[in-house]
């Protein structure tokens, strides 16, 4: 049984390496696509900053994002990033104070 396993393992090695390469390239492509394309979008801030600046809670930020009023530009370290201009627009519309 061990001999059969070693034979199959050696026989499949090129396919496994090809699959690893494909996954690595795909992961890098996704990472590059999730980054903002240019600086003309303005500075990006995370949801905590948006909450504090607008004066609302996390659920409101999520609701605004779902409705498209505060679009998520990208994710950095699994955190949503928002344009400064979008945050300021929402602050004028929804801000307290």
N, C-alpha and C positions, 0 to 999 in steps of 0.2 A: 504494500500500500504506500509506504514511504517513497519507494522508487517511482511509482506512478505520480505521486504528488510532485516530486522533484522534476520529473519529465515535463509535466504540465506547466509547472512554474517557469521553467526555462523556455518552454515553447511559447508561453504567453507574455514573456518579459517585454518584447518590442511593443506589443499592443498596450500593455500597462504603462510603459514609458510615454507612448504617444498620447494616451488618455491624460496622464499627468501634465504633459506639455499643453494640451488643449485646455484643460481646466485652468492652468496658470495664466495662459494668454487671455482666456475669457474673463477671468477675475481682474486682470490688469485693464482690460478694455472697459469693463463695467466701472472700475474705479476712476478711470480717466473721464468717462462719460458723465459721472456724477459730479465732477468738479465744474465750477462755473466756467463758461467759455471765455469771458473777457472781463476786464475791470470796468467796462462801461455800465455794468449792472449796479454799481455802487458797492459800498462795503456790506459785508454779510455778518449777521448776528444770529445767535442761537435763540431758542424759545424763551429761556430765562430772561434774557435781555428784553425781548419783545414783551413779555409779561410785565416786567418792571416799567418799561417805557410807556406802554399803552395804559397800564394800570388795571389789568384784568388778570384772570387766572388761567391756568393751563388748559382747562376745558374750553374756555372761550377762544384761546389761541387755536386749539384743534378745530373748533367749529368754524372759525374764520377761514382756516386753511381748507377745510372740506368744502365750504361754500365758494372758495376761489377768491375771497377778498384779501387774504394774506397768503399768497402762493409760496410754497416751499421751493426754493431755488435748487438746493442740493442737500446731501447729507454728508457731514464730516464727523467721523468717529461715532456714527449712528445717531447724531444729533441733527435735527432740522435746522436749516439755515435760511434766513429771510433777508431780503434786501432792506437796507436802511430806509429807502424811499417808501416802500410798502408799509413798514412799521410806522413811519411818521404819518402817512395817510390814514392808517387805522387809528393812530393816536388822536388825530383831529376829529375823526368820526365817532370813536367809541371811548375816548379817554375820559377819565374822571378828573374832576377838578376845575 
